[in-house]
């Protein structure tokens, strides 16, 4: 049993990309589904599918690689807020990842979104992870 489901999600994606897998299966939760949607919308993953297995469900993610160099689209995916030390930011202090080239995924009162969307909507929240 793991105590941090989001860290488990990020680690499964990281490990699958390092092993050059095309698809990775992850146990589902509502937060993980929202993170998956953000990653898809920003072009870090190729596709995703939510499957029901009469338990909690499964998220199947098709990972994205460069056609020529075969490098993964996600160079780094780093967990920021951990169960032992939560990281919250207001709308004005949300961090920029690599000077705006990457994204920070933020859990706000208006849902899970990127740092740029949170600044535009003027909402803060828990900074879940950095992706670039």
Helices and strands as residue ranges (DSSP letters): H 5-18, E 23-27, H 30-41, E 45-51, E 58-63, E 77-79, E 88-89, G 98-100, E 103-108, E 111-114, H 115-121, E 125-131
